[in-house]
Amino acid sequence: MKKLISLVIPGVANWNQGGLMLQKATVERENFDRWLYDSKGPATPREKLIERLNAWVEVAAREDRLDDPQVARLRLAGKGDIERFLEQVELKRREFETQRTTFKEGFQALRNLGPLSKRYKNGPFEGGSMFAKTLCKIQSEKGLPPHLPTVPPAGSSEPSRNPAGRATGRVGAKQGAPLRAFTGR
């Protein structure tokens, strides 16, 4: 996928005496949100993360037949995950601010946003998140095997599927890493 990058490139008025110096280019601030949130306009990350949380809670409530207090616990845990995610974004933004003054470092900082961008798209509710831990505890209290809900990928109405065609929960662990709290259905 191609991404746009905005730069300020110092140059001289007379192109025959120096031209553009890309190595001295400054990466514009707006690139951070564009690359992280994959947005063309102003980013509204909190709204989109709340929408993702609502999808996760709705599916978990339906699959595990959760009552209102359990849903409230799950929603609270998910909101904590959102806050933690946004704190991580601000740390990355500060790093980017120090690196954006040269093209090479600024461009590398943008490329390093990939894993954080993926977590944004899916929602920070997988793996070792508070949402996942709270859901595991609720499932244990109900005598259910621990599992993540079958949440459709962002922008889709269909659950993710494994090669056998069965719907699966997403677990956010690195590929091939052992699952700690969750086993598949």
Residue pairs with C-beta under 8 A, 6 or more apart in sequence:
3 34
3 35
3 38
3 110
4 31
4 34
5 27
5 28
5 31
5 107
5 110
6 27
6 28
6 30
6 31
7 22
7 25
7 26
7 27
7 28
7 103
8 25
8 26
8 28
9 20
9 21
9 22
9 24
9 25
10 20
10 21
10 24
10 25
11 18
11 19
11 20
11 21
12 18
12 19
22 103
23 102
23 103
23 104
24 102
24 103
25 102
25 103
25 106
26 100
26 101
26 102
26 103
26 106
27 100
27 101
27 103
27 106
27 107
27 109
27 110
28 100
29 97
29 100
31 100
31 106
31 110
32 92
32 93
32 96
32 110
32 113
33 39
33 42
33 43
34 40
35 110
35 113
35 117
36 43
36 89
36 92
36 113
36 116
36 117
36 120
37 43
37 45
37 48
37 117
37 120
38 117
38 121
45 86
45 89
45 120
46 82
46 86
48 120
49 82
49 85
49 86
49 120
49 123
49 124
50 82
52 122
52 123
52 125
52 154
53 75
53 78
53 79
53 81
53 82
53 123
53 125
53 131
55 123
55 151
55 152
56 78
56 123
56 125
56 131
56 149
56 151
57 71
57 74
57 75
57 78
59 149
59 150
59 151
60 66
60 74
60 135
60 149
61 70
61 71
61 74
63 149
63 150
64 135
64 138
64 139
64 142
64 144
64 149
65 142
66 74
66 138
70 138
73 134
73 138
74 131
74 134
74 135
74 138
76 134
77 129
77 130
77 131
77 133
77 134
77 135
78 123
78 125
78 129
78 130
78 131
80 130
81 124
81 125
81 129
81 130
81 131
82 124
84 124
84 130
85 119
85 120
85 124
88 116
89 116
92 109
92 112
92 113
92 116
95 109
96 106
96 109
96 110
99 105
99 106
99 108
99 109
100 106
100 109
119 172
121 153
121 154
122 153
122 154
122 170
122 172
123 151
123 154
124 131
125 131
125 132
126 132
126 148
126 170
126 171
126 172
126 173
127 171
127 172
127 173
128 180
128 181
129 172
132 148
132 181
132 182
133 181
135 146
135 148
135 149
136 146
136 181
136 182
139 145
139 146
139 147
140 146
145 183
145 185
146 181
146 182
146 183
147 169
147 182
147 183
147 184
147 185
148 169
148 170
148 171
148 182
149 169
150 159
150 160
150 167
150 168
150 169
151 159
151 160
151 169
151 170
152 158
152 159
152 160
153 160
153 170
159 167
159 168
160 167
160 168
160 170
161 167
161 168
162 168
162 184
166 185
168 184
168 185
169 182
169 184
169 185
171 179
171 182
173 179
